[in-house]
Amino acid sequence: MTSAEPPAVLRPAAAALFGDRLDLAQRYARLLSNDAVRRGLIGPREVESVWPRHILNCAVIQELIPDGARTVDVGSGAGLPGVPLALARPDLPIWLVEPLERRVRFLTELVDALELHGQVTVIRGRADAPEVRQTVGECDAVTARAVAPLDRLVPWVLPIVRPGGRLLAIKGVRAEAELSDSMKVLASTGGVARGIRTCGVGIVDPPTRVVVIERASNRPNDEGKR
Ligand SMILES: C[S@@+](CC[C@H](N)C(=O)[O-])C[C@H]1O[C@@H](n2cnc3c(N)ncnc32)[C@H](O)[C@@H]1O
């Protein structure tokens, strides 16, 4: 079985981020490196980078989430970024939304194994499906990594963000290009670009880049319907 401990150089950062939940984060690392690989949810070559590229890279976006924010992680896959966020921030109620059954089963088992009942809820479905929208309601923050380009993601998720709430989309080098490609969609859905933020400076290299989109108080499309 693959070791679950963070590499020595990352241990202080992992300890600072997860505090007394570091043991649970290590349990998650073990499940990602073994079960998730065996079940085809994570590529075998990614095992080496489970801590820097997956767990820490995702956990650091907690910097952008206010205390107690109702948070929905869309397209969680094997639990990223929702599970590291939940472990780093016990104050956040988190919903993991994922359509694929195999992944949902893994996520449900994770909640059991990591004792996250009461904090994390797994929902099977697409973020843009009416029944999912009804179940999660309007949240303070939506997180997403590697789910879809912004111009597709924004219309899927903005309806589940409360006015003034935010979509936090982890994006790499294409952040600027995707943001500029999504301007029309932002205008029609009531999304306001709040910039590209850099999280985890001095913790992950490179730091995590997050596109921040706020839902405006009044959506242009709603105006016409009144
Ligand atoms: C490439 S995976 C990324 C998984 C994870 N976020 C990560 O960073 O490792 C994309 C995930 O988004 C999910 N997905 C695609 N379209 C979706 C939608 N409309 N609503 C919710 N999830 C979706 C897929 O099922 C898949 O698990």
The ligand as an ORCA input file, in Angstrom:
! r2SCAN-3c Opt
* xyz 0 1
  C     -12.008     15.932    -15.253
  S     -13.094     15.544    -13.939
  C     -12.467     16.551    -12.626
  C     -12.769     15.973    -11.280
  C     -12.258     16.804    -10.107
  N     -12.931     18.088    -10.020
  C     -10.766     16.992    -10.162
  O     -10.298     18.127    -10.281
  O     -10.034     15.992    -10.084
  C     -14.604     16.395    -14.375
  C     -15.784     15.961    -13.527
  O     -16.893     16.827    -13.777
  C     -18.067     16.037    -13.835
  N     -19.083     16.814    -14.579
  C     -19.141     17.046    -15.920
  N     -20.210     17.804    -16.224
  C     -20.840     18.098    -15.058
  C     -22.012     18.855    -14.701
  N     -22.773     19.480    -15.615
  N     -22.356     18.941    -13.394
  C     -21.598     18.321    -12.448
  N     -20.502     17.591    -12.727
  C     -20.118     17.479    -14.008
  C     -17.618     14.731    -14.476
  O     -18.490     13.662    -14.217
  C     -16.256     14.540    -13.848
  O     -16.290     13.796    -12.653
*
